[in-house]
Amino acid sequence: MQPDYEDAVSFLGSWGPFQRRVVWQLCLAALPSGYNLLSSLYLLATPPHVCRIPDNSLGPEWTQVAVPLQLVSGRLERSSCSRFQLSLIQNLSASGLSSHAPLSSLPQEGCKDGWTFSTEHYQSTVVTEFALVCDEQWKAPLSTLAYFLGGLCGCFISGQLSDRFGRKPVLLACVALMSVFSSVLAAAPSWELFTLLFFAMGLGQIGCFVVVFVLGSEILTGPTRVLFSNLCLPLAYALGMLLLPGTAYLVRSWRLLALILALPGLACVPLWWLLPESPRWLVSRGRVRQAQVVLSAAALENGVEAPEVIFKSTTVANQAMDRPDSMNFVDLLRTRNVRHMSLILWMVWFSLNVSYFGMSFNVSSLSGNPFVNYFLLAAMEVPAYAASWLASRRLPRQLSFVAFSLLGALALLLVQVTLHAHGVLTLLLALLGKFGILAGLSVLYTYSGELYPTVVRNTALSSCATFSRLGSAVSPYILQLGVWYELLPWILVGSLSVFGVVLSVFLPETFTQPLPDTIQQMATMRKWPCSSCAAKHDGRPSEDNPGPEVVWTTHF
């Protein structure tokens, strides 16, 4: 269908009122996804805390020394989870003994009266309200895990639903899931219910983004598709991420923040009537009459005349012959070439996303204001997307991915050298690592979309997003590895990026190749990682010499 379809819709042009409307509407639909992505950083933030000493039980001087000092990252800090036995401290205070007396040998006890949390940055979080610290500290990362597991399930389900029932209804269903469950989340009376609702909220987050990406890449053509997928959509996603730290700074209560997280989704309600279904998907499902209605309306909006018959009989016949009754996840494992390509892409997606989200959560361990740190981290999305867009126009996919990913890996591995000695330099290296990993992910998204054909593209990209969400699900626990060795989280995220690069060299190059529409048109895997291994061909798709056309980029 590829050459016939592109020729059949060429009468629309590539940049008219119809295309401009679709671009801004899809960018609006992507905002909720970016806005919600790392909401757990603020909803589940853990402020500094010490054991609470009941009022009037001790004088001011003894209250200050009732909590023992401990060595944390080379610095002495008050213990977060223990205090000296309060009855003994009360007896010492009543006896008139000076509070400067040595107390280190006194027996200690847990925080029986709860904790006193710092309110410097947060008025309340899920952690402070439900006391998810010390013996209960495992619950906070479990809630984040539930959110990303929701995303994993949402990716797996939304991709197949979108390929079967259409792009638009699944897109708006994902947006509705985020908004509805975010609103209900604000009223959660317990940690258990919060975690369950957070899982449901995650169901729509990445599924929304994947469907926006696929819908735009199929409606738009030529340079407009490249502009949307490589620049407009990523910038809209980044704008959503940039809005989050500003909102969290102004709203220090987690319940109010959860309620506000639902607002961008409400702005997407009119899209049900405004946004068209993908004509390309309609043709791939044999619904040619509906596709012609969409394209005729687009022609009217662009002020051009549509042909009386947009799709020739040969196009419809070929599509009917190539289209199976049902393409699903199993088809990604059915044939040898598709199976090997899918397995490698899944491992690469997993590795890069563990690095990306692990690094994002590790930023909370750096010194400085958490709102400023996250804003800077989110701001790096803009140059990363711009760089990947420029690379997608001129450079091979594999070279771009390897270069960006290795740059990010090197920066993250160097963090272990500067972590305590140079705070500003450490932050700069973390930002450079974010730039490299994200630019690599952007290229990887383009790369993956170009490798798969139209009949399974949404399912395939959703499967990749599923493994990316599996990587993001385990990433909150990477920070916990610092308990055994402080530098281990940074070493791990850098090493996984290198692992993804090694796997990627076995994938075929797709730069400047036509976008495949059927399984038979897919490129074949490289048997050995060298650019000369790719067989030359005359540009016509075949079993051994297929390949996709440029298209898009962004990340989950």
Salt bridges, closest charged atoms under 4 A:
GLU6 OE2 - ARG225 NH1 3.64
GLU6 OE2 - ARG280 NH1 3.10
GLU77 OE2 - ARG75 NH2 3.67
GLU109 OE2 - ARG83 NE 2.85
GLU109 OE1 - LYS112 NZ 3.44
ASP113 OD2 - ARG83 NH1 2.87
GLU120 OE2 - HIS121 NE2 3.76
GLU129 OE2 - ARG255 NH2 2.50
GLU136 OE1 - LYS139 NZ 2.63
ASP163 OD1 - ARG167 NH1 2.55
GLU218 OE2 - ARG167 NH2 2.78
GLU301 OE2 - ARG21 NE 2.94
ASP331 OD1 - ARG334 NE 3.03
GLU381 OE2 - LYS434 NZ 2.99
GLU381 OE1 - HIS555 ND1 3.87
GLU450 OE1 - ARG397 NE 2.99
GLU486 OE2 - HIS420 NE2 2.60
ASP517 OD1 - ARG280 NH2 2.90
ASP538 OD2 - ARG540 NH2 2.23
GLU549 OE1 - ARG225 NH2 2.62
